[in-house]
Every structure is written in structure tokens, then in C-alpha cells.
Amino acid sequence: MEPDAPAPGSLSGLVLDERNLPVPNVVVSALGAVTTIAVTDSTGHYTFGALTPGPYLVRAHLAGYIAPR
């Protein structure tokens, strides 16, 4: 008998600017067991669904903004 595969997970978040205001239309990438992208909505929220369990590097990409390191 094989063990059950881990259930997929999800990840959601909020992109804010330096004034703590939501930023819409940001491309957010999740790099890990799978690579996927999402785009923030008008309130700055994004969601990745059905992710394979494991660690992910999440980054936000938008022209004119520099991601912190």
C-alpha cells in the first residue's frame, strides 16, 4: 500500500506600497515545486491555489518598484 500523497495547499497575500496602500495589477510569482503566477486584484490581494506542498520563493513584480532583498 502506498502512502497518500500530500494534499495540495494554497497561498494568499496582500501587496502594499511604502505608504501601506494596496497595489493592484502586480504580477506575483511563486517558485518552488511548481512555478506559478498570480496578479493582484484591485485591493492588492492575490491567491495561488492547488500548490504542491513544499517551500516557495514568492516575489512581486511591477515596473517602477524595486523588490526588497
C-alpha positions as CSV (number, residue, x, y, z in Angstrom):
1,M,0.0,0.0,0.0
2,E,1.4,3.4,-1.0
3,P,1.1,6.4,1.4
4,D,-1.4,9.0,0.4
5,A,0.1,12.0,-1.5
6,P,0.0,15.2,0.5
7,A,-3.0,17.4,-0.2
8,P,-2.4,20.5,-2.3
9,G,-2.3,23.7,-0.5
10,S,-2.9,27.4,-1.2
11,L,-1.2,30.6,-0.5
12,S,-2.7,34.1,-0.5
13,G,-1.4,37.5,0.4
14,L,-1.6,41.3,0.0
15,V,0.8,43.6,-1.8
16,L,1.2,47.1,-0.2
17,D,3.3,50.0,-1.2
18,E,5.6,52.0,1.1
19,R,2.5,54.1,2.3
20,N,0.7,50.9,3.2
21,L,-1.8,51.3,0.3
22,P,-2.8,48.2,-1.7
23,V,-1.2,47.8,-5.2
24,P,-3.4,46.4,-8.0
25,N,-2.1,44.6,-11.1
26,V,1.1,43.3,-9.6
27,V,2.5,40.1,-11.0
28,V,3.3,37.8,-8.1
29,S,5.4,34.6,-8.8
30,A,5.7,31.5,-6.6
31,L,8.8,29.5,-7.4
32,G,9.1,26.0,-5.8
33,A,7.9,22.5,-6.5
34,V,5.9,24.2,-9.3
35,T,6.2,27.7,-10.7
36,T,3.0,29.7,-11.0
37,I,2.0,33.4,-11.2
38,A,-1.0,35.4,-10.0
39,V,-2.0,39.0,-10.5
40,T,-3.2,41.2,-7.6
41,D,-6.8,42.4,-7.7
42,S,-8.0,46.0,-7.2
43,T,-7.5,45.6,-3.4
44,G,-3.9,44.2,-3.7
45,H,-4.9,40.6,-2.9
46,Y,-3.5,37.5,-4.7
47,T,-4.1,33.8,-4.3
48,F,-2.3,30.7,-5.5
49,G,-4.4,27.6,-5.4
50,A,-3.6,23.9,-5.7
51,L,0.1,24.2,-4.8
52,T,2.2,21.1,-4.4
53,P,3.4,21.1,-0.7
54,G,6.9,22.4,-0.2
55,P,8.9,25.6,0.2
56,Y,8.3,28.5,-2.3
57,L,10.0,31.8,-3.1
58,V,7.3,34.5,-3.6
59,R,8.2,37.7,-5.3
60,A,6.2,40.7,-6.5
61,H,7.0,42.3,-9.9
62,L,5.8,45.7,-11.1
63,A,7.5,48.3,-13.3
64,G,8.8,51.2,-11.2
65,Y,9.1,49.3,-8.0
66,I,12.2,47.6,-6.6
67,A,11.7,44.4,-4.6
68,P,13.5,44.4,-1.2
69,R,16.2,41.8,-0.9
